[in-house]
Amino acid sequence: MGHDITLKAADGFELGGYRADPAGPPKAAIVVIQEIFGVNHHIRNVCDRLAAQGYVALAPSIFDRSERNFQSGYSPDEIAVARKFVANPDWPAMLRDTQAAIDAVSSIGPVGIIGFCLGGSVAYAASTKLHGLKAAVGYYGGAIVRFADDKPLVPTQLHFGEKDSGIPLSDVDAIRTKRPEVEILVYPGAQHGFGCDERASYDKPSSDLAWQRSLAFFAAHLK
């Protein structure tokens, strides 16, 4: 359903990405921001699923500045390698590359953003700093609590697992206190990465419910 693309950021840097288009006329566009595992099979599948719902979906390769076309699975060894990309993340660069993706689909209609893990944090930061968005959804973004003083410019929905070993509920409560206008949803018993069916932490009931809520949120705000 999708194909590889090239994007150009405001500073002239060219990065790769993956784009999936619906079979019929698109109703809107959604930028998909990767986990630390790159624009891999899972993220491409997310794009394909969004395209099946009528959206143009575009996932920029936000690690291309460090390593072109990095893609990883979810074994312990692969996770250890992927973590090197977030030891000292360049947030401004990732946001420049995210803005390039937003700009690439802005002519289609309203644009939303959804991100997972690292991408959940990027999606939240994008909601507070970037232009051209109408809605933002973030899944288990560990850095969101650090960005919570920044107010989203668009309607924002966040998903967290109750049993996420990297994001304590105290962090979720801190975000909720600082950002009462953000819809925050916690999934009982769910761990980090519960939305990815390729991870050991996959929780199908939580994943299905979060996906339904995400689609309903986009349907309400990407008109």
N, C-alpha and C positions, 0 to 999 in steps of 0.2 A: 504493500500500500504506500510505502514511503520511499524517499530517496535522499542521498547525501547532498549537501549544499555547502556553499561558501558564503560567509558573512564578512563585512568589513566594519570594524569599530571606528569610533570617532578619531582615534589616534592613528588610523591607517592600518592597524593590525588586521590581518585576515585570519579568520578561524573557520573551522568546519562546523558541521551540524547535521541534523536529520530533520526532514520535513515530511509530514503525512497530510494528504488532502482528502477531503470527503468525496464520495462518489457524485454527489449533487452540489448545488450551490452552497457555499459555506454560510453558516449563520453568524460566525464570529471566528476569532483566532485565539489560541492559547499558547503561550511560551512555556516550555517544560524545562525545569532546571534539575540537573543530574544530582545523584548522590556522589560520594567520593570515588565511585567506580566508573565514572565516565559516561559517555552516551552509549551505554552497553545495550544488551538484548532487552533488559527490563525497561529502560527508559524509552527505547524505540517502541516497545510494546505499549507503553503508556500513550505515546503519540498515536499509534495505530488505533488504540481504543477510543481516544478523543476524536480522531477522524471519523470513526464509525458512528459517533454521536453528532456529526455534522460540523465539527470544528476543523479549521486548519491548525495543525499542531507543529510547533517548531522547537527543537531542542538544540541550543548552542553548545559547542564543545568548549566549556569554560576552562578546561585545563590545557588547551592548545598552546598557551604561552609558555607552559612548562614542558609539555610532551605532547606532540601531535597525535591525535586519534587514540588517546589512552582509553582502553576498555578493560574491565576486570570482572571476574566472577566474585564469589562470596566465600571461598575457602579461607581458613585462618591465615594461610600464607599470603593469599591475594589481598585480604583485608590489611595485613601488615604493610604491604607495599603501597596500597592506596592511601594509607594514612600519611604518607610523606607529603602528599599534595596539600594537606591542611595543617602541617606543622607550623607554618607561618603564612596564612592565607593572605593574598593580595585582594582585599575586598574591593577597592576602587577599580582594579582591572576586571574583576569578575562582573562588576556592575556595568562597566563600559561594554563588555561583551554581551551582557543581558540586554542593554539598551539597543545594541545593534540588532538583536533578534526581535525586539519589540518593533523597531523601525521597519524591519523587513516585512512584517505582516500588517502594518498599520493601515494600509490601503484596503484591506479586506473588510474592515469594520471594527467593532469594539474588540479590544485585546485584554485578555486575562493572563495571569501567570500562576503556575503551580510548581512547587518544588518539594523535593524529598531529602531528608537528612541534611547535608550541607546545602542542598538546593532549597530546603525549607527556610533556612536562614537567609539565603540570597533572595528568595521570593519576598520575605518580610522586609528586608532592606530595600528591595526594589519598590515595594509599596510606599515607602517613606521618602524615597529620593529620586526615582525615575519618572519620566513623563510618558504619556501615551497609554497608561493602563486604566482599566475600569474596575478590576477586581483582582484579589490575590488570595491564594490558598497555600498554606505551608504545612508540611507533614514533618513532625519530630525534628525541628531545627534547633540544635543545641545552642547556637549563638543568639537566638532571638531574645533571650533574657538580657543580654548585653546591649541590645538595640532598642529595648522596650521604652526608653525615654523618648524615642522618635515616634511621632504620631503618623499612622498610615494616611495617605492622601486619598485612598479608595477603600471600599468595603473589603474587609480582610477576615479570613476564616483560618483557624489553626487547629491541627490535630496532634494529639499526644497519646502515648501509651502509658497506662498507669504504672507499669512495671519497667519502664525504660531505665536501664542502669546508668545511662549517661545524662539523663534529664530528670532530676528529682522533682517531685510534685511541688516542692517549695519554689522551684524556678517557675513552674506553670502558674502557681498562685501569685508570684511576683509580677508576672506578665499580666495576669488578669486584674490585679490591683492597679497597675499603671495604665492599662489600656482597656477600660471597661467597654469601650465601643467595639472591640474585636470579639468575634465569636470564637470561643475556645472550647474544644470538645476533647474529653478524655475517655479513653477506651479501657474498661476494667480488664485487668489481667494481661493487657497487650504490652509487648516489649518494643524496643527500638527496631525499626524496620518492619513493623507488622504489616505494612501495606505491600510488601514485595513478595510475590509467590515463589521467588527463587532463593529466599533466605530462610535459614533455620528458624528464625523468629516470626515467620509468616503466621498471621492469625486471620483465617478466612472470614469469620463473622465480623470482626472489627474492620478488616479491609473492605469488605463489601459495603458495610454501613458507611464508612468514611467516603468511599467512592460515590455512593448515592448522594450523600450530603454535599460533596464537592460539585457534582453535576447539577444538583438543584441550586446551589449557590451561584454557579456560572450562569445557569438559565435565567436566574432572577436579575443578574447584574450585567450580563453581556447582551443587552437588547439594542 
